[in-house]
């Protein structure tokens, strides 16, 4: 699995709108081929900065699949106007992962 | 829980060294107060770019706890020389999280 990690700066006072729009967009990802999870994280240091992390089976599911789908247009329609700048998108693969202190 | 998200650019050809050093550093986090998980992710686009994501019970467990501990010095001793630039560190809280297609 590949993680799409998108760093997004939104416009001032758009926080609640952006979070609501993200929730409305969940079904777009739910039906996207190869999409395994989605997560919205908000920065503690700057509440106008968000991370969207999306798990895809393969990078192609995001880059050539979702991005060329009609749902990508719907996604941009929902959230695009709230972006203060183009998102910075990276793809990562997990190299090491440990859960600690799950017991006790 | 808070996520510490550190974006790290490492020196050319330091990849294997960095990943080995990260593995050796796992016990430092394992015994750190409030540390719930650690994850090392490598960028697909640039294999010299990594994300370290660490789950902390509270932001203080990282900022005033771990960073002022002797283990922080040990962590920097293990990996600091491999950094090409100071890490960019953010803290986030999860706003929305969905796991999709776990069934079937």
N, CA and C atoms of all chains as a GROMACS GRO file, in nm:
protein
  624
    1UNK      N    1   0.084  -0.121   0.000
    1UNK     CA    2   0.000   0.000   0.000
    1UNK      C    3   0.087   0.125   0.000
    2UNK      N    4   0.038   0.224  -0.067
    2UNK     CA    5   0.104   0.355  -0.078
    2UNK      C    6   0.023   0.458   0.000
    3UNK      N    7   0.091   0.548   0.069
    3UNK     CA    8   0.021   0.660   0.132
    3UNK      C    9   0.034   0.783   0.043
    4UNK      N   10  -0.078   0.842   0.008
    4UNK     CA   11  -0.076   0.977  -0.049
    4UNK      C   12  -0.081   1.074   0.069
    5UNK      N   13   0.015   1.164   0.076
    5UNK     CA   14   0.020   1.260   0.186
    5UNK      C   15   0.013   1.400   0.124
    6UNK      N   16  -0.098   1.468   0.147
    6UNK     CA   17  -0.119   1.600   0.088
    6UNK      C   18  -0.120   1.705   0.198
    7UNK      N   19  -0.028   1.801   0.189
    7UNK     CA   20  -0.024   1.913   0.285
    7UNK      C   21  -0.102   2.029   0.224
    8UNK      N   22  -0.201   2.075   0.298
    8UNK     CA   23  -0.295   2.173   0.244
    8UNK      C   24  -0.305   2.293   0.335
    9UNK      N   25  -0.285   2.410   0.278
    9UNK     CA   26  -0.308   2.536   0.350
    9UNK      C   27  -0.442   2.590   0.302
   10UNK      N   28  -0.532   2.616   0.396
   10UNK     CA   29  -0.663   2.667   0.354
   10UNK      C   30  -0.675   2.815   0.386
   11UNK      N   31  -0.778   2.875   0.327
   11UNK     CA   32  -0.799   3.018   0.345
   11UNK      C   33  -0.842   3.049   0.489
   12UNK      N   34  -0.811   3.168   0.537
   12UNK     CA   35  -0.852   3.207   0.673
   12UNK      C   36  -1.002   3.187   0.694
   13UNK      N   37  -1.036   3.134   0.808
   13UNK     CA   38  -1.175   3.114   0.850
   13UNK      C   39  -1.249   3.008   0.770
   14UNK      N   40  -1.175   2.930   0.690
   14UNK     CA   41  -1.240   2.825   0.610
   14UNK      C   42  -1.238   2.689   0.680
   15UNK      N   43  -1.190   2.683   0.805
   15UNK     CA   44  -1.170   2.555   0.872
   15UNK      C   45  -1.294   2.467   0.880
   16UNK      N   46  -1.402   2.521   0.934
   16UNK     CA   47  -1.523   2.440   0.949
   16UNK      C   48  -1.578   2.399   0.813
   17UNK      N   49  -1.575   2.493   0.718
   17UNK     CA   50  -1.622   2.462   0.583
   17UNK      C   51  -1.540   2.349   0.521
   18UNK      N   52  -1.410   2.355   0.540
   18UNK     CA   53  -1.322   2.254   0.481
   18UNK      C   54  -1.349   2.117   0.544
   19UNK      N   55  -1.363   2.114   0.676
   19UNK     CA   56  -1.386   1.985   0.742
   19UNK      C   57  -1.521   1.926   0.703
   20UNK      N   58  -1.621   2.012   0.688
   20UNK     CA   59  -1.753   1.963   0.642
   20UNK      C   60  -1.743   1.912   0.499
   21UNK      N   61  -1.672   1.986   0.414
   21UNK     CA   62  -1.659   1.944   0.274
   21UNK      C   63  -1.586   1.810   0.265
   22UNK      N   64  -1.486   1.793   0.351
   22UNK     CA   65  -1.412   1.666   0.351
   22UNK      C   66  -1.507   1.552   0.386
   23UNK      N   67  -1.590   1.572   0.486
   23UNK     CA   68  -1.686   1.468   0.525
   23UNK      C   69  -1.782   1.435   0.410
   24UNK      N   70  -1.824   1.539   0.338
   24UNK     CA   71  -1.914   1.514   0.226
   24UNK      C   72  -1.843   1.440   0.114
   25UNK      N   73  -1.711   1.452   0.109
   25UNK     CA   74  -1.634   1.388   0.001
   25UNK      C   75  -1.601   1.242   0.029
   26UNK      N   76  -1.628   1.197   0.152
   26UNK     CA   77  -1.591   1.059   0.187
   26UNK      C   78  -1.642   0.955   0.086
   27UNK      N   79  -1.769   0.966   0.040
   27UNK     CA   80  -1.818   0.863  -0.055
   27UNK      C   81  -1.738   0.858  -0.186
   28UNK      N   82  -1.679   0.970  -0.226
   28UNK     CA   83  -1.598   0.970  -0.349
   28UNK      C   84  -1.480   0.875  -0.335
   29UNK      N   85  -1.422   0.874  -0.215
   29UNK     CA   86  -1.306   0.787  -0.191
   29UNK      C   87  -1.351   0.644  -0.162
   30UNK      N   88  -1.466   0.634  -0.098
   30UNK     CA   89  -1.519   0.502  -0.066
   30UNK      C   90  -1.538   0.418  -0.192
   31UNK      N   91  -1.576   0.485  -0.301
   31UNK     CA   92  -1.599   0.408  -0.425
   31UNK      C   93  -1.479   0.413  -0.518
   32UNK      N   94  -1.372   0.480  -0.480
   32UNK     CA   95  -1.253   0.488  -0.567
   32UNK      C   96  -1.179   0.354  -0.562
   33UNK      N   97  -1.140   0.304  -0.680
   33UNK     CA   98  -1.068   0.177  -0.687
   33UNK      C   99  -0.937   0.186  -0.608
   34UNK      N  100  -0.915   0.088  -0.524
   34UNK     CA  101  -0.786   0.078  -0.455
   34UNK      C  102  -0.771   0.166  -0.333
   35UNK      N  103  -0.876   0.239  -0.295
   35UNK     CA  104  -0.865   0.329  -0.178
   35UNK      C  105  -0.892   0.250  -0.050
   36UNK      N  106  -0.799   0.253   0.041
   36UNK     CA  107  -0.805   0.170   0.162
   36UNK      C  108  -0.843   0.248   0.287
   37UNK      N  109  -0.798   0.373   0.296
   37UNK     CA  110  -0.839   0.456   0.409
   37UNK      C  111  -0.819   0.601   0.373
   38UNK      N  112  -0.889   0.687   0.442
   38UNK     CA  113  -0.865   0.831   0.431
   38UNK      C  114  -0.862   0.889   0.572
   39UNK      N  115  -0.779   0.993   0.586
   39UNK     CA  116  -0.765   1.055   0.718
   39UNK      C  117  -0.741   1.204   0.699
   40UNK      N  118  -0.809   1.283   0.777
   40UNK     CA  119  -0.787   1.427   0.778
   40UNK      C  120  -0.726   1.465   0.911
   41UNK      N  121  -0.612   1.531   0.905
   41UNK     CA  122  -0.542   1.575   1.027
   41UNK      C  123  -0.524   1.726   1.021
   42UNK      N  124  -0.541   1.790   1.138
   42UNK     CA  125  -0.525   1.936   1.144
   42UNK      C  126  -0.403   1.969   1.228
   43UNK      N  127  -0.323   2.062   1.181
   43UNK     CA  128  -0.204   2.102   1.254
   43UNK      C  129  -0.240   2.169   1.385
   44UNK      N  130  -0.164   2.136   1.489
   44UNK     CA  131  -0.181   2.205   1.617
   44UNK      C  132  -0.120   2.345   1.609
   45UNK      N  133  -0.007   2.356   1.540
   45UNK     CA  134   0.065   2.483   1.532
   45UNK      C  135  -0.010   2.586   1.447
   46UNK      N  136  -0.075   2.541   1.342
   46UNK     CA  137  -0.146   2.631   1.251
   46UNK      C  138  -0.276   2.564   1.208
   47UNK      N  139  -0.389   2.605   1.270
   47UNK     CA  140  -0.516   2.536   1.240
   47UNK      C  141  -0.566   2.556   1.097
   48UNK      N  142  -0.496   2.636   1.018
   48UNK     CA  143  -0.532   2.646   0.876
   48UNK      C  144  -0.450   2.548   0.791
   49UNK      N  145  -0.366   2.469   0.857
   49UNK     CA  146  -0.286   2.371   0.783
   49UNK      C  147  -0.338   2.231   0.813
   50UNK      N  148  -0.360   2.154   0.709
   50UNK     CA  149  -0.413   2.019   0.722
   50UNK      C  150  -0.323   1.920   0.648
   51UNK      N  151  -0.329   1.797   0.694
   51UNK     CA  152  -0.275   1.684   0.617
   51UNK      C  153  -0.391   1.594   0.579
   52UNK      N  154  -0.397   1.559   0.453
   52UNK     CA  155  -0.487   1.451   0.413
   52UNK      C  156  -0.398   1.332   0.380
   53UNK      N  157  -0.426   1.220   0.444
   53UNK     CA  158  -0.349   1.097   0.420
   53UNK      C  159  -0.446   0.994   0.364
   54UNK      N  160  -0.413   0.940   0.249
   54UNK     CA  161  -0.501   0.842   0.183
   54UNK      C  162  -0.420   0.719   0.149
   55UNK      N  163  -0.471   0.603   0.187
   55UNK     CA  164  -0.405   0.477   0.153
   55UNK      C  165  -0.458   0.422   0.022
   56UNK      N  166  -0.366   0.393  -0.070
   56UNK     CA  167  -0.404   0.335  -0.200
   56UNK      C  168  -0.330   0.203  -0.218
   57UNK      N  169  -0.398   0.107  -0.280
   57UNK     CA  170  -0.330  -0.021  -0.307
   57UNK      C  171  -0.202   0.002  -0.387
   58UNK      N  172  -0.213   0.083  -0.492
   58UNK     CA  173  -0.098   0.112  -0.579
   58UNK      C  174  -0.100   0.261  -0.611
   59UNK      N  175   0.016   0.315  -0.641
   59UNK     CA  176   0.024   0.457  -0.673
   59UNK      C  177  -0.063   0.490  -0.794
   60UNK      N  178  -0.076   0.394  -0.887
   60UNK     CA  179  -0.158   0.417  -1.006
   60UNK      C  180  -0.305   0.438  -0.970
   61UNK      N  181  -0.350   0.376  -0.861
   61UNK     CA  182  -0.490   0.396  -0.821
   61UNK      C  183  -0.518   0.543  -0.793
   62UNK      N  184  -0.418   0.613  -0.744
   62UNK     CA  185  -0.435   0.756  -0.721
   62UNK      C  186  -0.406   0.837  -0.848
   63UNK      N  187  -0.285   0.817  -0.903
   63UNK     CA  188  -0.234   0.909  -1.005
   63UNK      C  189  -0.308   0.893  -1.138
   64UNK      N  190  -0.320   0.770  -1.186
   64UNK     CA  191  -0.388   0.754  -1.315
   64UNK      C  192  -0.533   0.711  -1.297
   65UNK      N  193  -0.568   0.661  -1.178
   65UNK     CA  194  -0.707   0.622  -1.153
   65UNK      C  195  -0.791   0.738  -1.105
   66UNK      N  196  -0.779   0.769  -0.977
   66UNK     CA  197  -0.867   0.870  -0.918
   66UNK      C  198  -0.853   1.006  -0.986
   67UNK      N  199  -0.728   1.046  -1.014
   67UNK     CA  200  -0.710   1.182  -1.068
   67UNK      C  201  -0.769   1.200  -1.207
   68UNK      N  202  -0.793   1.092  -1.279
   68UNK     CA  203  -0.854   1.107  -1.412
   68UNK      C  204  -1.003   1.070  -1.408
   69UNK      N  205  -1.056   1.053  -1.289
   69UNK     CA  206  -1.198   1.016  -1.277
   69UNK      C  207  -1.286   1.140  -1.264
   70UNK      N  208  -1.415   1.121  -1.289
   70UNK     CA  209  -1.509   1.233  -1.268
   70UNK      C  210  -1.517   1.270  -1.121
   71UNK      N  211  -1.496   1.171  -1.033
   71UNK     CA  212  -1.501   1.201  -0.889
   71UNK      C  213  -1.390   1.297  -0.847
   72UNK      N  214  -1.280   1.298  -0.920
   72UNK     CA  215  -1.175   1.395  -0.887
   72UNK      C  216  -1.226   1.537  -0.909
   73UNK      N  217  -1.299   1.556  -1.017
   73UNK     CA  218  -1.362   1.686  -1.041
   73UNK      C  219  -1.459   1.723  -0.930
   74UNK      N  220  -1.536   1.623  -0.885
   74UNK     CA  221  -1.631   1.650  -0.774
   74UNK      C  222  -1.555   1.687  -0.646
   75UNK      N  223  -1.445   1.618  -0.621
   75UNK     CA  224  -1.361   1.647  -0.504
   75UNK      C  225  -1.309   1.790  -0.510
   76UNK      N  226  -1.259   1.829  -0.626
   76UNK     CA  227  -1.207   1.965  -0.640
   76UNK      C  228  -1.319   2.069  -0.628
   77UNK      N  229  -1.438   2.034  -0.679
   77UNK     CA  230  -1.550   2.126  -0.664
   77UNK      C  231  -1.585   2.147  -0.518
   78UNK      N  232  -1.574   2.039  -0.438
   78UNK     CA  233  -1.609   2.050  -0.296
   78UNK      C  234  -1.509   2.134  -0.217
   79UNK      N  235  -1.380   2.115  -0.245
   79UNK     CA  236  -1.278   2.173  -0.155
   79UNK      C  237  -1.187   2.277  -0.220
   80UNK      N  238  -1.179   2.276  -0.354
   80UNK     CA  239  -1.077   2.356  -0.423
   80UNK      C  240  -1.080   2.504  -0.389
   81UNK      N  241  -1.200   2.559  -0.376
   81UNK     CA  242  -1.211   2.704  -0.349
   81UNK      C  243  -1.160   2.741  -0.209
   82UNK      N  244  -1.144   2.642  -0.123
   82UNK     CA  245  -1.100   2.670   0.014
   82UNK      C  246  -0.949   2.665   0.029
   83UNK      N  247  -0.879   2.616  -0.074
   83UNK     CA  248  -0.733   2.608  -0.069
   83UNK      C  249  -0.672   2.747  -0.084
   84UNK      N  250  -0.574   2.778   0.001
   84UNK     CA  251  -0.502   2.905  -0.013
   84UNK      C  252  -0.387   2.891  -0.112
   85UNK      N  253  -0.347   2.767  -0.141
   85UNK     CA  254  -0.236   2.740  -0.233
   85UNK      C  255  -0.254   2.598  -0.285
   86UNK      N  256  -0.189   2.564  -0.395
   86UNK     CA  257  -0.201   2.425  -0.443
   86UNK      C  258  -0.146   2.330  -0.336
   87UNK      N  259  -0.214   2.218  -0.313
   87UNK     CA  260  -0.164   2.120  -0.215
   87UNK      C  261  -0.026   2.066  -0.256
   88UNK      N  262   0.055   2.035  -0.156
   88UNK     CA  263   0.183   1.970  -0.180
   88UNK      C  264   0.163   1.820  -0.156
   89UNK      N  265   0.176   1.743  -0.262
   89UNK     CA  266   0.140   1.601  -0.254
   89UNK      C  267   0.265   1.514  -0.266
   90UNK      N  268   0.276   1.419  -0.177
   90UNK     CA  269   0.383   1.321  -0.182
   90UNK      C  270   0.320   1.182  -0.172
   91UNK      N  271   0.393   1.083  -0.215
   91UNK     CA  272   0.352   0.944  -0.194
   91UNK      C  273   0.461   0.875  -0.114
   92UNK      N  274   0.421   0.796  -0.017
   92UNK     CA  275   0.521   0.728   0.065
   92UNK      C  276   0.487   0.580   0.078
   93UNK      N  277   0.590   0.503   0.109
   93UNK     CA  278   0.565   0.365   0.150
   93UNK      C  279   0.621   0.347   0.290
   94UNK      N  280   0.552   0.266   0.369
   94UNK     CA  281   0.592   0.246   0.508
   94UNK      C  282   0.712   0.151   0.511
   95UNK      N  283   0.818   0.194   0.578
   95UNK     CA  284   0.940   0.114   0.589
   95UNK      C  285   0.943   0.042   0.724
   96UNK      N  286   0.908   0.112   0.830
   96UNK     CA  287   0.910   0.057   0.965
   96UNK      C  288   0.785   0.107   1.037
   97UNK      N  289   0.715   0.020   1.106
   97UNK     CA  290   0.599   0.064   1.186
   97UNK      C  291   0.592  -0.019   1.312
   98UNK      N  292   0.584   0.050   1.424
   98UNK     CA  293   0.570  -0.018   1.553
   98UNK      C  294   0.457   0.046   1.632
   99UNK      N  295   0.371  -0.038   1.684
   99UNK     CA  296   0.275   0.008   1.785
   99UNK      C  297   0.334  -0.022   1.921
  100UNK      N  298   0.333   0.077   2.009
  100UNK     CA  299   0.399   0.062   2.138
  100UNK      C  300   0.295   0.073   2.249
  101UNK      N  301   0.319   0.001   2.354
  101UNK     CA  302   0.238   0.016   2.475
  101UNK      C  303   0.090  -0.004   2.451
  102UNK      N  304   0.057  -0.097   2.364
  102UNK     CA  305  -0.084  -0.129   2.347
  102UNK      C  306  -0.134  -0.209   2.467
  103UNK      N  307  -0.040  -0.270   2.538
  103UNK     CA  308  -0.077  -0.354   2.652
  103UNK      C  309  -0.045  -0.279   2.782
  104UNK      N  310  -0.137  -0.282   2.872
  104UNK     CA  311  -0.108  -0.231   3.007
  104UNK      C  312  -0.133  -0.083   3.022
  105UNK      N  313  -0.487   1.171   2.111
  105UNK     CA  314  -0.348   1.147   2.068
  105UNK      C  315  -0.307   1.249   1.962
  106UNK      N  316  -0.182   1.286   1.968
  106UNK     CA  317  -0.123   1.382   1.875
  106UNK      C  318  -0.026   1.307   1.784
  107UNK      N  319  -0.024   1.344   1.656
  107UNK     CA  320   0.078   1.291   1.567
  107UNK      C  321   0.190   1.394   1.553
  108UNK      N  322   0.311   1.350   1.578
  108UNK     CA  323   0.427   1.430   1.538
  108UNK      C  324   0.461   1.386   1.396
  109UNK      N  325   0.467   1.480   1.304
  109UNK     CA  326   0.498   1.448   1.164
  109UNK      C  327   0.624   1.524   1.127
  110UNK      N  328   0.733   1.451   1.106
  110UNK     CA  329   0.861   1.514   1.074
  110UNK      C  330   0.902   1.478   0.932
  111UNK      N  331   0.920   1.581   0.849
  111UNK     CA  332   0.967   1.561   0.711
  111UNK      C  333   1.118   1.579   0.710
  112UNK      N  334   1.187   1.476   0.662
  112UNK     CA  335   1.333   1.471   0.673
  112UNK      C  336   1.396   1.446   0.538
  113UNK      N  337   1.487   1.533   0.500
  113UNK     CA  338   1.567   1.512   0.380
  113UNK      C  339   1.703   1.461   0.426
  114UNK      N  340   1.745   1.347   0.374
  114UNK     CA  341   1.874   1.293   0.418
  114UNK      C  342   1.978   1.311   0.309
  115UNK      N  343   2.103   1.291   0.349
  115UNK     CA  344   2.213   1.310   0.255
  115UNK      C  345   2.212   1.201   0.147
  116UNK      N  346   2.265   1.232   0.030
  116UNK     CA  347   2.271   1.132  -0.077
  116UNK      C  348   2.339   1.004  -0.029
  117UNK      N  349   2.283   0.893  -0.071
  117UNK     CA  350   2.336   0.759  -0.041
  117UNK      C  351   2.331   0.722   0.107
  118UNK      N  352   2.258   0.798   0.186
  118UNK     CA  353   2.247   0.766   0.329
  118UNK      C  354   2.123   0.681   0.361
  119UNK      N  355   2.047   0.642   0.260
  119UNK     CA  356   1.919   0.575   0.283
  119UNK      C  357   1.928   0.453   0.373
  120UNK      N  358   2.013   0.357   0.337
  120UNK     CA  359   2.022   0.233   0.415
  120UNK      C  360   2.070   0.263   0.557
  121UNK      N  361   2.170   0.353   0.566
  121UNK     CA  362   2.220   0.391   0.698
  121UNK      C  363   2.110   0.451   0.784
  122UNK      N  364   2.030   0.538   0.723
  122UNK     CA  365   1.923   0.605   0.798
  122UNK      C  366   1.818   0.504   0.845
  123UNK      N  367   1.781   0.413   0.757
  123UNK     CA  368   1.678   0.315   0.795
  123UNK      C  369   1.730   0.222   0.905
  124UNK      N  370   1.858   0.185   0.897
  124UNK     CA  371   1.916   0.102   1.003
  124UNK      C  372   1.921   0.179   1.135
  125UNK      N  373   1.960   0.306   1.128
  125UNK     CA  374   1.969   0.388   1.249
  125UNK      C  375   1.831   0.403   1.312
  126UNK      N  376   1.730   0.420   1.228
  126UNK     CA  377   1.593   0.432   1.279
  126UNK      C  378   1.554   0.307   1.357
  127UNK      N  379   1.585   0.192   1.299
  127UNK     CA  380   1.554   0.065   1.367
  127UNK      C  381   1.625   0.057   1.502
  128UNK      N  382   1.750   0.100   1.504
  128UNK     CA  383   1.824   0.095   1.630
  128UNK      C  384   1.765   0.192   1.734
  129UNK      N  385   1.696   0.295   1.684
  129UNK     CA  386   1.640   0.396   1.775
  129UNK      C  387   1.504   0.355   1.832
  130UNK      N  388   1.446   0.249   1.781
  130UNK     CA  389   1.311   0.211   1.827
  130UNK      C  390   1.301   0.202   1.980
  131UNK      N  391   1.400   0.141   2.049
  131UNK     CA  392   1.387   0.131   2.196
  131UNK      C  393   1.378   0.266   2.266
  132UNK      N  394   1.438   0.370   2.208
  132UNK     CA  395   1.431   0.503   2.269
  132UNK      C  396   1.286   0.551   2.276
  133UNK      N  397   1.212   0.521   2.170
  133UNK     CA  398   1.071   0.562   2.168
  133UNK      C  399   0.984   0.467   2.250
  134UNK      N  400   1.024   0.342   2.248
  134UNK     CA  401   0.949   0.242   2.323
  134UNK      C  402   0.941   0.278   2.470
  135UNK      N  403   1.049   0.337   2.522
  135UNK     CA  404   1.047   0.371   2.664
  135UNK      C  405   1.011   0.518   2.689
  136UNK      N  406   0.984   0.592   2.584
  136UNK     CA  407   0.947   0.733   2.602
  136UNK      C  408   0.804   0.743   2.655
  137UNK      N  409   0.786   0.827   2.757
  137UNK     CA  410   0.652   0.844   2.815
  137UNK      C  411   0.553   0.894   2.710
  138UNK      N  412   0.439   0.828   2.700
  138UNK     CA  413   0.332   0.876   2.613
  138UNK      C  414   0.347   0.839   2.466
  139UNK      N  415   0.450   0.764   2.432
  139UNK     CA  416   0.469   0.730   2.290
  139UNK      C  417   0.385   0.607   2.255
  140UNK      N  418   0.301   0.622   2.155
  140UNK     CA  419   0.204   0.517   2.121
  140UNK      C  420   0.242   0.437   1.996
  141UNK      N  421   0.301   0.503   1.899
  141UNK     CA  422   0.348   0.431   1.780
  141UNK      C  423   0.456   0.514   1.713
  142UNK      N  424   0.536   0.448   1.633
  142UNK     CA  425   0.630   0.519   1.546
  142UNK      C  426   0.624   0.455   1.408
  143UNK      N  427   0.646   0.538   1.308
  143UNK     CA  428   0.638   0.488   1.170
  143UNK      C  429   0.739   0.564   1.086
  144UNK      N  430   0.810   0.492   1.005
  144UNK     CA  431   0.902   0.554   0.910
  144UNK      C  432   0.848   0.529   0.770
  145UNK      N  433   0.830   0.637   0.694
  145UNK     CA  434   0.780   0.626   0.557
  145UNK      C  435   0.880   0.691   0.463
  146UNK      N  436   0.899   0.629   0.347
  146UNK     CA  437   0.993   0.682   0.247
  146UNK      C  438   0.916   0.730   0.125
  147UNK      N  439   0.952   0.848   0.076
  147UNK     CA  440   0.886   0.903  -0.041
  147UNK      C  441   0.912   0.818  -0.165
  148UNK      N  442   0.809   0.798  -0.243
  148UNK     CA  443   0.824   0.728  -0.372
  148UNK      C  444   0.892   0.822  -0.472
  149UNK      N  445   0.856   0.949  -0.468
  149UNK     CA  446   0.908   1.047  -0.565
  149UNK      C  447   1.057   1.076  -0.541
  150UNK      N  448   1.098   1.079  -0.415
  150UNK     CA  449   1.237   1.112  -0.381
  150UNK      C  450   1.281   1.022  -0.265
  151UNK      N  451   1.356   0.916  -0.296
  151UNK     CA  452   1.392   0.819  -0.191
  151UNK      C  453   1.484   0.876  -0.083
  152UNK      N  454   1.527   1.001  -0.098
  152UNK     CA  455   1.604   1.065   0.010
  152UNK      C  456   1.513   1.146   0.103
  153UNK      N  457   1.383   1.142   0.076
  153UNK     CA  458   1.288   1.214   0.160
  153UNK      C  459   1.208   1.113   0.242
  154UNK      N  460   1.200   1.137   0.371
  154UNK     CA  461   1.129   1.048   0.463
  154UNK      C  462   1.028   1.126   0.546
  155UNK      N  463   0.927   1.056   0.591
  155UNK     CA  464   0.838   1.106   0.696
  155UNK      C  465   0.854   1.016   0.816
  156UNK      N  466   0.873   1.076   0.931
  156UNK     CA  467   0.862   1.001   1.056
  156UNK      C  468   0.734   1.048   1.123
  157UNK      N  469   0.648   0.953   1.153
  157UNK     CA  470   0.522   0.986   1.219
  157UNK      C  471   0.522   0.915   1.355
  158UNK      N  472   0.501   0.992   1.459
  158UNK     CA  473   0.505   0.937   1.594
  158UNK      C  474   0.378   0.978   1.668
  159UNK      N  475   0.312   0.881   1.727
  159UNK     CA  476   0.192   0.909   1.805
  159UNK      C  477   0.227   0.933   1.951
  160UNK      N  478   0.183   1.047   2.005
  160UNK     CA  479   0.207   1.080   2.146
  160UNK      C  480   0.072   1.103   2.214
  161UNK      N  481   0.064   1.062   2.340
  161UNK     CA  482  -0.060   1.087   2.414
  161UNK      C  483  -0.093   1.236   2.414
  162UNK      N  484   0.008   1.316   2.445
  162UNK     CA  485  -0.010   1.462   2.450
  162UNK      C  486   0.109   1.528   2.383
  163UNK      N  487   0.090   1.647   2.333
  163UNK     CA  488   0.199   1.718   2.267
  163UNK      C  489   0.316   1.740   2.364
  164UNK      N  490   0.285   1.756   2.493
  164UNK     CA  491   0.391   1.775   2.593
  164UNK      C  492   0.482   1.653   2.604
  165UNK      N  493   0.427   1.534   2.578
  165UNK     CA  494   0.511   1.414   2.585
  165UNK      C  495   0.625   1.424   2.484
  166UNK      N  496   0.600   1.490   2.373
  166UNK     CA  497   0.707   1.509   2.274
  166UNK      C  498   0.790   1.632   2.308
  167UNK      N  499   0.723   1.748   2.318
  167UNK     CA  500   0.794   1.876   2.319
  167UNK      C  501   0.871   1.898   2.449
  168UNK      N  502   0.804   1.878   2.562
  168UNK     CA  503   0.877   1.902   2.687
  168UNK      C  504   0.926   1.772   2.748
  169UNK      N  505   0.871   1.657   2.707
  169UNK     CA  506   0.917   1.530   2.760
  169UNK      C  507   1.036   1.476   2.681
  170UNK      N  508   1.008   1.416   2.567
  170UNK     CA  509   1.114   1.349   2.492
  170UNK      C  510   1.228   1.443   2.455
  171UNK      N  511   1.192   1.564   2.408
  171UNK     CA  512   1.298   1.653   2.358
  171UNK      C  513   1.394   1.700   2.468
  172UNK      N  514   1.352   1.693   2.593
  172UNK     CA  515   1.445   1.734   2.699
  172UNK      C  516   1.505   1.612   2.769
  173UNK      N  517   1.485   1.494   2.712
  173UNK     CA  518   1.539   1.372   2.775
  173UNK      C  519   1.677   1.340   2.718
  174UNK      N  520   1.750   1.255   2.791
  174UNK     CA  521   1.879   1.210   2.740
  174UNK      C  522   1.861   1.125   2.614
  175UNK      N  523   1.747   1.057   2.604
  175UNK     CA  524   1.725   0.975   2.485
  175UNK      C  525   1.713   1.060   2.359
  176UNK      N  526   1.672   1.185   2.373
  176UNK     CA  527   1.669   1.272   2.256
  176UNK      C  528   1.811   1.294   2.202
  177UNK      N  529   1.905   1.311   2.294
  177UNK     CA  530   2.045   1.321   2.252
  177UNK      C  531   2.092   1.194   2.182
  178UNK      N  532   2.050   1.079   2.236
  178UNK     CA  533   2.089   0.952   2.173
  178UNK      C  534   2.029   0.940   2.033
  179UNK      N  535   1.903   0.984   2.020
  179UNK     CA  536   1.835   0.983   1.889
  179UNK      C  537   1.911   1.070   1.789
  180UNK      N  538   1.948   1.189   1.833
  180UNK     CA  539   2.021   1.278   1.742
  180UNK      C  540   2.160   1.221   1.709
  181UNK      N  541   2.222   1.156   1.806
  181UNK     CA  542   2.351   1.094   1.778
  181UNK      C  543   2.338   0.986   1.671
  182UNK      N  544   2.227   0.913   1.675
  182UNK     CA  545   2.208   0.804   1.579
  182UNK      C  546   2.182   0.855   1.438
  183UNK      N  547   2.100   0.960   1.425
  183UNK     CA  548   2.053   0.997   1.291
  183UNK      C  549   2.096   1.137   1.246
  184UNK      N  550   2.136   1.224   1.339
  184UNK     CA  551   2.157   1.365   1.304
  184UNK      C  552   2.255   1.389   1.191
  185UNK      N  553   2.362   1.311   1.188
  185UNK     CA  554   2.464   1.333   1.085
  185UNK      C  555   2.414   1.297   0.945
  186UNK      N  556   2.304   1.225   0.938
  186UNK     CA  557   2.252   1.182   0.806
  186UNK      C  558   2.153   1.282   0.747
  187UNK      N  559   2.110   1.379   0.829
  187UNK     CA  560   2.015   1.480   0.781
  187UNK      C  561   2.085   1.577   0.686
  188UNK      N  562   2.022   1.608   0.573
  188UNK     CA  563   2.074   1.709   0.482
  188UNK      C  564   2.029   1.849   0.523
  189UNK      N  565   1.926   1.857   0.606
  189UNK     CA  566   1.870   1.985   0.651
  189UNK      C  567   1.795   1.958   0.781
  190UNK      N  568   1.770   2.061   0.861
  190UNK     CA  569   1.690   2.038   0.982
  190UNK      C  570   1.552   1.983   0.947
  191UNK      N  571   1.503   1.884   1.019
  191UNK     CA  572   1.369   1.831   0.992
  191UNK      C  573   1.261   1.938   1.007
  192UNK      N  574   1.157   1.927   0.927
  192UNK     CA  575   1.040   2.014   0.942
  192UNK      C  576   0.936   1.937   1.022
  193UNK      N  577   0.906   1.986   1.141
  193UNK     CA  578   0.821   1.910   1.232
  193UNK      C  579   0.688   1.981   1.252
  194UNK      N  580   0.582   1.905   1.241
  194UNK     CA  581   0.448   1.955   1.268
  194UNK      C  582   0.382   1.859   1.367
  195UNK      N  583   0.279   1.907   1.436
  195UNK     CA  584   0.196   1.820   1.518
  195UNK      C  585   0.055   1.830   1.467
  196UNK      N  586  -0.012   1.716   1.458
  196UNK     CA  587  -0.149   1.718   1.407
  196UNK      C  588  -0.240   1.638   1.498
  197UNK      N  589  -0.369   1.669   1.488
  197UNK     CA  590  -0.468   1.582   1.552
  197UNK      C  591  -0.562   1.532   1.444
  198UNK      N  592  -0.605   1.408   1.458
  198UNK     CA  593  -0.691   1.347   1.357
  198UNK      C  594  -0.832   1.402   1.372
  199UNK      N  595  -0.886   1.453   1.262
  199UNK     CA  596  -1.022   1.509   1.261
  199UNK      C  597  -1.122   1.407   1.208
  200UNK      N  598  -1.086   1.341   1.100
  200UNK     CA  599  -1.172   1.241   1.036
  200UNK      C  600  -1.085   1.124   0.996
  201UNK      N  601  -1.132   1.001   1.022
  201UNK     CA  602  -1.056   0.883   0.978
  201UNK      C  603  -1.154   0.774   0.940
  202UNK      N  604  -1.140   0.722   0.819
  202UNK     CA  605  -1.222   0.613   0.771
  202UNK      C  606  -1.135   0.503   0.715
  203UNK      N  607  -1.161   0.381   0.757
  203UNK     CA  608  -1.104   0.265   0.690
  203UNK      C  609  -1.208   0.215   0.590
  204UNK      N  610  -1.164   0.193   0.468
  204UNK     CA  611  -1.257   0.156   0.361
  204UNK      C  612  -1.224   0.017   0.310
  205UNK      N  613  -1.326  -0.055   0.269
  205UNK     CA  614  -1.306  -0.182   0.200
  205UNK      C  615  -1.225  -0.280   0.282
  206UNK      N  616  -1.245  -0.280   0.411
  206UNK     CA  617  -1.179  -0.383   0.492
  206UNK      C  618  -1.249  -0.518   0.472
  207UNK      N  619  -1.374  -0.512   0.428
  207UNK     CA  620  -1.454  -0.635   0.412
  207UNK      C  621  -1.463  -0.669   0.263
  208UNK      N  622  -1.444  -0.794   0.231
  208UNK     CA  623  -1.467  -0.839   0.093
  208UNK      C  624  -1.350  -0.814   0.003
   0.00000   0.00000   0.00000
